[in-house]
Amino acid sequence: MTQRIFVPRDASAVSVGAQRVVRAIEHEAQSRGLTVEIVRNGSRGLYWLEPLIEIESSGQRIAYGPVRPEDVAGLFDAGWLQGGPHALCHGPSEDIPYLKRQTRLTFARMGVTDPLSLEDYRSHGGLKGLERALAMKAEDIVAAIDTGGLRGRGGAGFPTGIKWRTVMNAGGGQKYIVCNADEGDSGTFSDRMLMEGDPYCLIEGMIIAGLAVGADTGYIYLRSEYPEAWDVLEEAIVTATREGVLGDNVLGSGRRFDLNLFKGAGAYVCGEETSLLESIEGKRGLVRAKPPLPALQGLFGQPTVVNNVITLGSVPWILAQGGEAYKAHGSGRSRGTLPFQLAGNLKHPGLVEVAFGMTLRELLYDFGGGSASGRPIRAVQVGGPLGAYLPESRFDLPLDYEAFAAVGATVGHGGIVAFDDSVDMAKMARYAMEFCAIESCGKCTPCRIGSVRGVELLDGMMAARPQQSNDDTLLRDLCQTMLDGSLCAMGGMTPYPVLSALDHYPEDFGLAPKQKEASA
Amino acid sequence: MPSTNQADLLPALHQLQERFGYIPDDAIADLARTHNMSRAEVVGVIGFYHDFHRTPPGRQRLRICRAESCQAMGADALAMHASERLGVEFGATTADGEVTLEAVYCLGNCACSPAVMLDGELHGRVSTERLDAILAEGRGT
């Protein structure tokens, strides 16, 4: 009997040795005269256990990890093909608490299926949303998204239905669906996982968006730092076209949707939607002033939907199960689920898809297991390099867009980076300014010049801080100018990490500890 | 058949970068003509993107993530180690032309921080010892 063994092809799993484990399994199986079939799945998102190998045994999948090549012979000896016990065995994958306690809607197939098998995709609920959408009027597709309450998962949290309706009503000419896959925020990797582990889900979401707004062409703007995602998407698009999912007759409906893959070139600011559009047009990625909105004049001047990977990846579930079912999850005006990404100094980093409303503390300790170093967690940055740093006093905030905005923070793309008590928050504030100086597109002055001045100010404060005599008036004033005067979120949000670090960790800046009431 | 559309410029630049490791000066006039742009515009586009270089790089390209998640897991020490071991600053190439050391801001491997990429191959949970081993493998020693 051929035994199926699942070894993730996910870039992170490969980065810690999954490929070498595949070779070890093949070698060991051959020398024992066993026939095994190795399936390259996506990652389950339990990254501290990667490479996480699953064995299919009596209808269940048994997890072993983290497996090193030198463990493989011992695992065969322990009878892992029959799900035998071993120090690395975690029992049935589905019963691992980290997975069991999640609400996987968008990531339902993640790590379960072979990412490139369209049959697998179909048999696990794929294409149901598209089939429904093909039988619906455009207005009803948008209404389903409205009902579900889906908001932009890239960070801005703008209601997706409103964006789609604007494009839908923007006349009858050429329109585009652009997927923003320029996932540049540190601490985020859910876009990468979805593209590598369930690419048809993104493709399906884009086709549905096209049906809703009347667009027959899509672009995926993928960052060049993700070569594995490129390979998977490229192959998935070829297969989807060959099988009639993409192309001039989508699932036999007579409707057309063509999809192009476009490679970014290492500019963080191209994750900003107008900069991204400039980049596809072959230009420097300079941010455009708004208005006009991309929804009305976007790619090549045409009405364009620009949505993040996870936004589009959430669409098929909503169409298949209905807006009401999606809306049933979440809290306040943040409906549905968000695939949070636990990163930085955590014992159990990984992908945690849960409904909005869970607290940061639950994510950090119940899922994340506390710090990897064993030291206290001192600061947590939520929402990428433009997100605020939060001290322990904020760990009980519920993760929803409004609750975070109320304290000057942002949920963003759901990336959560933890730091232990060895962190120097003045250095992190300096880094925020430095990153902005490196990545600024240069179009507006507050961002281009302000970030450089910010680095200089912080260098001065760090040099003088042993005397505890620093004054932050100038730095705060600079931050205010950047907040108020920048063209986009790059300069406009860089002050978030800086101000939050000043507010919560004044002692790190040579300021008198807690000299003023924290305001962010 | 070369395209006359500016929208094809980035793919063309990627092709050259991949083939030569940089964008040779000789190519710029051609790129300008075939994409219906001025040479200044082409140079402007090249200069905007971190991926495109105008000088030949080392035989290998080592990129170390310097972003927050990797910093939280010791990336600064790793970066310092790499710089000392190779004897170059970030952005420079070793005297023997072997390795170009570059900073990168997020490789999407934040759950396996710290991360580095050597010639497009991603590595996670990289200690200083592991980095030495990766470089040794890369040099074929």
Interface residues (C-beta under 8 A of the other chain):
Chain A: A11 S12 V14 S15 V16 G45 Y47 W48 E50 E183 G184 D185 S186 G187 T188 F189 D191 R192 S224 E225 Y226 P227 E228 F262 K263 G264 A265 G266 A267 Y268 S279 I280 E281 G282 K283 R284 G285 F300 Q341 L342 A343 G344 N345 P349 G350 L351 A372 Q381 P385 G415 V417 A418 F419 D420 V423 M428 Y431 F435 I438 E439 C441
Chain B: N5 Q6 A7 D8 L9 L10 P11 L13 H14 H35 G44 V45 G47 F48 Y49 H50 D51 F52 C65 A67 E68 S69 C70 Q71 A72 M73 V104 Y105 C106 L107 G108 N109 C110 A111 C112 S113 A115 M117 G120 L122 H123 G124 R125
